[in-house]
C-alpha cells in the first residue's frame, strides 16, 4: 500500500495516543481506499477514541508546512485506519510514537505549538 500525494492534511497532536494514525477521510484524500484495510493480511487491531478498527502500518514522509528549519521530511511509521461509523470524521493523529523524539512547546497566549527535534 503506497501513498504518493502532495495533498496536505491536518494532524491532531495527541499525547495520549501511542500510535500515529491516518483516519479514513484523510486516507481517501491521499488516494487510499480505507475499505481495503480489513482485508489486508498485514492489518492488526487498534483501539482509541474512535473505537476499534483494523489498521495497516506503513511508512510516510511527514513534511510540516511551518517547518523552515529542516530541509527534508521525516520518515515515520503511521497506521492507516479502516473505516467505522465512529472514526469517519475524526482528524488524523500524531501520536507519542512520533512525539517522543521531540520537545513539544505549547503557548496558549501566542496560539501556537512548536516541535523541536531532540536529536
N, C-alpha and C positions, 0 to 999 in steps of 0.2 A: 504494500500500500504506500504509494508515494504521493507527496503533495509538492507541487511546484507552482506557486502562485504569489504574485506581488501584492495580493489583497491584504489590507490592514485589518486587524481585529483588536478589540479591547480585551485586556485580561484583568480580572479582578485579583488583587493581591490577597491571598487567603492564608494566613499563618497557621490556621487550624487544619489545612489540607496537607496530607502527606505527599500527594501526587498532583502534578500539573496536568490539567485536563482540557481538551478542546471539546466543547459541548456541540450537540448536533447542528444547531443553527449556524455556528461558525464553520463547522466541518463542511456543510453544504456550500457556504460562500467560498470555501477554498477548493471546491471541486471533489470532495469526498462524500460518497453516499453512506451516511451512518447506519442505514438499514443493513448494510453488509457486515457490520461488526459482529452480530450474533452468530453468523455462520463461519466467521474466520477462525481457523484452528488455533491461532495464536491468542485469541481473546481470553480474558480472565475476568472474574467478577470483581467489582469495586463498588463501594457504597460511600455515600456522602449526603450532603444536604438535598440533592436531587433524587435520593432513593438509591436503589441498587440497579446496576446495569452491567453489561459486559463492556470491556474496554480493550483496545489493541494499543500496545505501546509502540511508538515509532519515534524516530529522531527528527527533530525540527530545528530549523535555523531561526532563532529569535533575534530580530533586529528592531531595537526600540526607536521609535520616531524621535524622541527627545535626546537620544544618546549621541552627543557630539564628541565625546572623549575617545570612544572606541572606533576603530576603523573596520572592524569585521563583526558579523553577527555571532551570537552564542549558539553552539550546537548543544542541544539538550533533549533528553527523552521526554515524551509527552504522551499521555493517554488520549485516545480518541474514543469518546463515549458513544455507545449505541443509544438510539432514541427511546425515551419513555415519556409518558404524559407529564411527569414531574420535571424533567430537565429540558424540555423543548424551548423554553425561553430564558434559561439561566445563562449568565455570562460564562465564558471560558475562564479557567482558574490558573493562576501562577502560584503554585504551592511551595511548601517547605523544601521539597527535593531540589528546587532551583534557588529559593531564597536563602538557604543555609550557606551559600557561597558569597553572600553579600551583606553589607551593613545597610539596613533599611532605616532611613530617617524620614519622619513624618512631621510636617509643620502645618497644624490646623490654621494658625494665624496667616501663613502665606499660601494656604490652599495648595500644597504640593507634597509630593513624596519623592525621595531620591534613593536610588540603589547605587551603592559604590562597591566595586569588587573588593573582596578581602584577600585576593591573591595577587 
